[in-house]
Amino acid sequence: MSRNNQNRLGGNTPTPSEPPAQATQKAFDPLSFVAPTEFVELPSKGAYPVGHALHNKEVLEIRFMTAKEEDILSSQALLKKGLAIERMLDSLIVDKSVKANDLLTGDRNALVIAARISGYGANYRTQVSCPACGERDNVNFDLNKAKIEDSKENETLGLVKLTNGNFSTTTPYSKFEIEFKLLTGKDENFLAKLIMDKRKRKMRETALTDQFKIMIVSIEGHSDKSIIDRYVDNMPTMDSRHIKACYKIASPDVKITEDFTCGSCSYQQELEVPFNTDFFWPDR
């Protein structure tokens, strides 16, 4: 019977150097699997300078999380260096000319949320502290409720977007014209490392002024770092609050909120999702 079937199909007797099992394996791999991908909307809408891989791009394609990314997230070496999330994003981004380190903070947040949904689902249960009494309570956040918050100008604050993608405003007390940029992953990693270094050396932490020194590009047209540092170290609180308010409006981001009622004191407030340590480690 096998000889007749062979004749009907027009096949030839296989030689020892070409076993049928190998030929079948080449034609069909029962374990072949390609991880699905999705396009994530970027809060920045591609507000990157000309030459950047995401210039004028409104979406970015990423793969769904796999065991490979879980290995990255559980790497003690990467966790110790604070690089686990960044390496995970680099692994997921389909276009390898795009690096997580070069993305604006809001765009990184959008990718992180999309990756978390693909890996562990949209339900994020975590503990938060009540703003009124400080008691810890569990809250469920639905990550599918993420809303894009666009970058804006603001006439009341005198906040204006410049052609180079930066923003300018005039401080209310010193009356200085300040040009500032939006922070990228590289900037945030630098700030995080700076904080860790100061803690190790038991130095006074200066997170706010360190951030200002990185984000401020020029003051009254002067871009010399020594001038910027001297102003930031002596910045009036009124100016500091103004710049923080401007940055919050200028920076595109993703917002997820849930209504919170404290089980201890019944305090009610809308809370933003906290990116706690259990965000990518829900079973810990």
SEMI-626657 format. One line per 10 residues: their letters; for each residue x, y, z of N, C-alpha, C. Coordinates in steps of 0.1 Angstrom, whole numbers. Example, Ala and Ser with C-alpha at 12.3 -4.5 7.8 and 13.67 -1.06 7.14 Angstrom:
<atoms>
as = 132:-57:78:123:-45:78:132:-33:78 | 128:-22:71:137:-11:71:129:0:79
</atoms>
This chain:
<atoms>
msrnnqnrlg = 8:-12:0:0:0:0:9:12:0 | 19:12:8:28:24:8:34:27:-5 | 37:16:-13:44:18:-26:34:24:-35 | 21:20:-35:11:26:-44:9:41:-40 | 8:44:-27:6:58:-23:18:67:-28 | 30:61:-28:42:68:-32:41:71:-47 | 36:61:-55:35:63:-69:25:74:-73 | 13:74:-65:3:83:-68:8:98:-66 | 16:100:-55:21:113:-52:33:117:-60 | 38:108:-68:49:111:-76:62:113:-69
gntptpsepp = 63:106:-57:75:108:-49:86:98:-52 | 98:100:-48:109:91:-50:113:85:-36 | 119:73:-37:124:67:-25:135:75:-19 | 133:79:-6:143:88:1:156:81:3 | 167:88:1:180:83:3:183:85:18 | 193:78:23:197:79:37:201:93:41 | 206:101:31:210:115:35:199:125:35 | 187:120:31:175:129:32:163:122:39 | 164:120:52:154:112:59:140:120:59 | 129:112:57:116:119:57:113:127:69
aqatqkafdp = 118:123:81:115:131:93:120:145:92 | 133:147:87:139:160:86:131:169:76 | 127:163:65:120:170:55:107:175:60 | 100:166:68:87:170:74:89:182:84 | 100:181:92:103:191:102:105:205:96 | 112:205:84:115:217:78:102:224:72 | 92:215:68:80:221:62:71:226:72 | 70:219:84:61:223:95:67:221:109 | 67:232:116:72:231:130:60:233:139 | 55:222:146:43:223:154:45:232:166
lsfvaptefv = 57:236:170:59:245:181:62:259:177 | 62:262:164:65:276:159:54:285:164 | 59:297:170:49:306:176:55:320:175 | 48:330:170:52:344:169:44:352:179 | 51:359:188:44:367:198:36:378:192 | 24:379:195:15:390:190:21:404:193 | 17:414:185:21:427:188:9:436:189 | 12:448:194:1:459:194:7:472:192 | -1:482:187:4:495:185:-1:504:197 | 9:510:204:6:518:216:6:533:212
elpskgaypv = -5:539:216:-6:554:213:3:561:222 | 11:570:216:21:578:223:15:591:228 | 16:594:241:10:607:246:17:619:239 | 30:618:235:37:629:229:32:632:215 | 26:622:209:22:623:194:34:626:185 | 45:620:189:57:621:181:64:635:182 | 63:642:193:69:655:195:84:654:198 | 91:647:189:105:646:190:112:654:179 | 125:658:181:132:666:171:134:658:158 | 136:665:148:139:659:134:151:651:136
ghalhnkevl = 150:639:130:161:629:131:159:618:141 | 150:621:151:146:611:160:137:600:154 | 139:588:157:131:577:151:116:578:153 | 112:586:163:98:587:165:92:601:162 | 100:609:154:96:622:150:83:621:142 | 72:628:148:59:628:142:52:615:141 | 57:605:149:50:592:150:41:592:162 | 28:588:159:18:588:170:16:575:177 | 22:564:171:21:551:178:34:544:177 | 36:534:185:48:526:185:44:511:187
eirfmtakee = 49:502:179:46:488:179:55:481:189 | 48:473:198:56:465:208:50:451:208 | 58:441:212:54:427:213:47:425:227 | 39:415:228:34:411:241:45:406:249 | 44:406:262:54:401:271:54:386:270 | 67:380:271:69:366:271:78:362:283 | 81:350:284:90:345:295:103:352:294 | 108:356:282:120:363:281:120:376:289 | 109:383:288:108:396:295:107:393:310 | 101:382:314:100:379:328:114:376:334
dilssqallk = 122:370:326:136:368:330:143:381:332 | 141:390:323:147:404:324:143:410:337 | 130:410:340:124:417:351:129:410:365 | 132:398:364:137:391:376:152:390:378 | 159:396:369:174:397:369:178:405:381 | 185:399:391:189:407:402:200:417:399 | 208:414:389:218:424:384:212:436:379 | 201:434:370:195:446:364:186:453:374 | 180:446:383:172:453:394:181:461:402 | 192:456:406:201:464:414:206:477:408
kglaiermld = 208:476:394:212:488:387:200:497:383 | 188:492:385:176:500:381:174:500:366 | 178:489:360:177:489:345:167:478:340 | 160:471:349:152:460:345:140:465:336 | 133:476:340:122:481:331:127:486:318 | 138:493:318:144:498:305:147:487:296 | 154:476:301:158:465:292:146:457:287 | 136:456:296:123:450:292:117:457:280 | 116:470:281:110:478:270:118:477:257 | 132:477:259:140:476:247:137:462:240
slivdksvka = 135:452:248:132:439:243:118:438:236 | 109:446:240:95:446:235:93:454:223 | 101:465:222:99:475:210:103:468:198 | 95:468:188:97:461:175:108:468:167 | 107:481:166:117:489:159:129:491:167 | 140:484:164:152:484:173:160:497:171 | 156:506:163:162:519:162:157:528:173 | 146:524:180:140:532:191:145:526:204 | 150:534:212:155:530:225:147:536:237 | 144:528:246:135:533:258:142:544:265
ndlltgdrna = 155:545:265:163:555:271:160:569:265 | 156:569:252:155:582:245:140:586:245 | 131:579:251:117:582:251:113:592:262 | 104:601:259:99:610:269:92:601:280 | 91:607:292:86:599:303:72:595:301 | 63:603:295:49:599:293:48:588:283 | 56:588:272:56:577:263:61:564:269 | 71:565:277:76:553:285:65:547:294 | 58:556:300:47:552:309:36:544:301 | 33:549:289:23:543:281:27:529:277
lviaarisgy = 40:527:273:45:514:270:45:505:282 | 49:510:293:49:502:306:35:496:309 | 25:505:308:12:501:311:7:490:301 | 10:492:288:6:483:277:13:469:280 | 26:470:283:33:457:286:27:450:298 | 24:457:308:18:451:320:5:444:317 | -3:450:309:-16:445:305:-14:432:298 | -5:432:288:-2:420:280:4:408:288 | 11:412:299:17:401:307:9:396:318 | 2:405:325:-5:401:338:-19:405:338
ganyrtqvsc = -24:412:328:-38:416:328:-40:430:332 | -52:435:330:-55:449:332:-59:452:347 | -61:442:355:-65:445:369:-52:446:377 | -50:457:383:-38:459:392:-42:462:406 | -40:452:415:-44:454:429:-32:457:437 | -32:468:444:-21:472:451:-25:479:464 | -16:482:473:-19:489:485:-15:504:484 | -23:513:489:-21:527:490:-23:532:504 | -17:543:507:-18:550:520:-29:560:519 | -38:560:529:-49:570:529:-42:584:531
pacgerdnvn = -45:594:522:-39:608:524:-43:614:537 | -54:610:543:-59:616:555:-53:610:568 | -54:597:569:-50:591:582:-38:582:580 | -34:579:568:-21:572:566:-23:557:566 | -35:552:569:-37:537:569:-36:531:555 | -30:519:555:-29:512:542:-41:504:538 | -45:505:526:-57:498:521:-55:493:507 | -62:483:503:-61:477:490:-70:485:480 | -65:487:468:-73:494:457:-70:486:444 | -81:484:437:-80:478:423:-80:489:413
fdlnkakied = -70:489:404:-70:499:393:-72:491:380 | -81:496:372:-83:491:359:-74:498:349 | -64:491:344:-54:497:336:-60:500:322 | -71:494:318:-77:497:306:-84:511:305 | -84:518:317:-90:531:318:-80:542:316 | -68:538:311:-58:548:308:-62:559:299 | -60:572:303:-64:583:294:-51:591:291 | -51:595:278:-39:603:273:-41:618:278 | -31:623:284:-31:638:287:-21:645:278 | -26:653:269:-18:659:259:-9:670:265
skenetlglv = 2:673:258:10:684:261:3:697:257 | 3:707:266:-5:720:263:3:732:266 | -1:743:259:4:756:263:-6:762:273 | -3:772:280:-12:778:290:-10:793:290 | -20:801:286:-19:815:285:-17:821:299 | -25:816:309:-24:821:322:-11:821:328 | -4:809:326:10:807:332:20:813:322 | 16:818:311:26:822:301:35:811:296 | 29:799:295:36:787:290:35:786:275 | 46:787:268:46:786:253:55:775:248
kltngnfstt = 50:768:238:58:757:232:67:764:221 | 80:760:221:89:766:211:91:756:199 | 96:761:189:97:753:176:107:741:178 | 116:742:188:125:731:190:119:720:199 | 107:722:203:100:712:212:101:715:226 | 110:725:230:110:729:244:99:739:247 | 99:743:260:89:753:264:95:764:271 | 88:776:271:93:787:278:82:794:287 | 86:800:297:77:807:306:85:818:314 | 78:828:319:85:838:327:81:836:342
tpyskfeief = 91:835:350:88:832:364:82:844:371 | 73:842:380:65:853:386:73:862:395 | 83:857:402:90:866:412:102:872:406 | 111:864:400:124:869:395:122:876:381 | 111:872:374:108:878:361:118:873:350 | 124:862:352:133:856:343:126:847:333 | 130:848:320:124:839:310:132:826:311 | 125:815:313:130:802:315:127:793:303 | 136:787:297:134:777:287:137:763:293 | 127:754:292:130:740:298:126:730:288
klltgkdenf = 132:718:290:129:706:281:121:696:289 | 115:686:282:108:675:288:118:664:291 | 117:657:302:127:647:306:125:634:298 | 136:627:295:135:614:289:139:604:299 | 139:591:294:143:580:302:157:581:307 | 166:586:298:180:588:302:181:598:314 | 173:609:313:173:619:324:168:613:337 | 158:606:336:152:600:348:161:589:354 | 168:582:346:178:572:351:189:579:358 | 194:590:352:204:598:358:200:603:372
laklimdkrk = 188:608:373:183:614:385:182:603:396 | 177:591:392:175:580:401:189:575:406 | 199:575:398:212:571:402:218:581:411 | 215:594:409:220:605:417:214:604:431 | 201:601:432:195:599:445:201:587:453 | 203:576:446:209:564:452:223:567:457 | 231:574:449:245:577:453:245:586:465 | 236:596:466:236:605:478:231:597:490 | 222:588:488:218:580:500:229:571:505 | 237:565:496:248:557:500:259:565:508
rkmretaltd = 261:577:503:271:586:510:265:594:521 | 252:591:524:245:598:535:245:613:533 | 244:617:521:243:632:517:229:636:517 | 227:649:518:213:655:518:207:653:504 | 195:648:503:189:646:490:183:659:485 | 185:661:472:181:674:466:174:671:452 | 164:662:453:157:657:441:151:668:432 | 145:678:439:138:688:431:148:697:424 | 158:702:431:168:710:424:176:703:414 | 179:690:417:186:682:407:178:681:394
qfkimivsie = 165:679:395:156:678:384:156:692:376 | 155:703:383:155:716:377:168:718:369 | 179:714:375:192:716:368:193:709:355 | 186:697:354:186:690:342:176:695:331 | 164:699:336:153:703:327:154:717:322 | 160:726:329:162:740:325:173:741:315 | 169:746:303:179:747:292:186:761:292 | 179:771:295:185:785:296:177:794:304 | 183:804:309:177:815:317:181:828:311 | 170:836:307:173:848:300:183:847:288
ghsdksiidr = 182:835:281:190:832:270:204:827:273 | 207:826:286:220:821:291:219:806:293 | 227:798:286:227:783:287:238:778:295 | 247:786:300:259:782:308:254:774:320 | 259:762:322:254:754:333:257:760:347 | 267:767:348:270:774:361:260:784:365 | 255:791:354:245:802:357:232:795:361 | 228:784:354:216:777:357:216:771:371 | 228:765:374:229:759:387:228:769:398 | 234:781:396:234:791:407:220:797:409
yvdnmptmds = 212:798:398:198:803:399:190:792:406 | 191:780:402:183:769:408:186:768:423 | 198:769:427:202:768:441:196:779:450 | 193:790:443:187:802:450:173:806:445 | 167:796:439:153:799:433:143:802:444 | 136:813:442:125:816:452:114:805:450 | 107:802:461:97:792:461:86:795:451 | 83:808:450:72:812:441:76:808:426 | 88:810:423:93:806:409:93:791:408 | 98:784:418:98:769:418:84:763:416
rhikacykia = 74:768:423:61:763:422:55:766:408 | 59:777:402:54:781:389:60:771:378 | 73:768:379:79:760:369:74:745:370 | 71:741:383:65:727:385:51:727:378 | 43:737:380:30:738:374:31:738:359 | 40:745:353:42:746:339:46:732:333 | 55:726:340:60:713:336:49:702:335 | 41:702:345:30:693:346:20:694:334 | 18:707:330:9:709:319:16:706:306 | 29:709:305:36:707:292:39:693:289
spdvkitedf = 41:685:300:45:671:298:33:662:295 | 34:655:283:23:646:279:25:633:288 | 13:627:291:14:615:300:2:607:299 | 2:596:306:-10:587:307:-15:587:321 | -28:589:323:-34:590:336:-44:579:339 | -43:572:350:-52:562:354:-57:565:368 | -70:567:371:-74:570:384:-85:560:389 | -87:559:402:-98:552:407:-103:559:420 | -116:558:422:-122:564:434:-118:556:446 | -113:563:456:-108:557:469:-116:561:481
tcgscsyqqe = -120:551:489:-127:554:502:-119:546:512 | -114:553:522:-106:547:532:-114:539:541 | -110:526:544:-118:517:552:-117:521:567 | -107:530:571:-106:534:585:-113:547:588 | -111:557:580:-116:570:583:-127:575:573 | -130:567:563:-140:570:553:-136:582:544 | -124:586:544:-119:597:536:-121:593:521 | -126:602:512:-128:599:498:-119:608:490 | -113:602:479:-105:610:470:-103:602:457 | -101:608:446:-97:602:434:-82:600:434
levpfntdff = -77:588:433:-62:585:434:-57:581:420 | -45:586:418:-38:581:405:-31:568:408 | -29:560:398:-23:547:399:-9:549:404 | -4:542:414:10:542:418:17:531:412 | 29:534:406:37:523:400:46:517:411 | 39:509:420:46:503:431:55:491:426 | 62:485:435:71:474:432:63:462:427 | 50:461:430:42:449:426:36:451:412 | 39:462:406:33:465:392:37:454:383 | 49:450:382:54:439:374:57:426:382
wpdr = 55:427:394:57:415:403:45:412:411 | 33:410:405:21:409:413:20:397:423 | 29:387:421:28:375:430:37:376:442 | 44:387:443:54:388:454:47:393:467
</atoms>
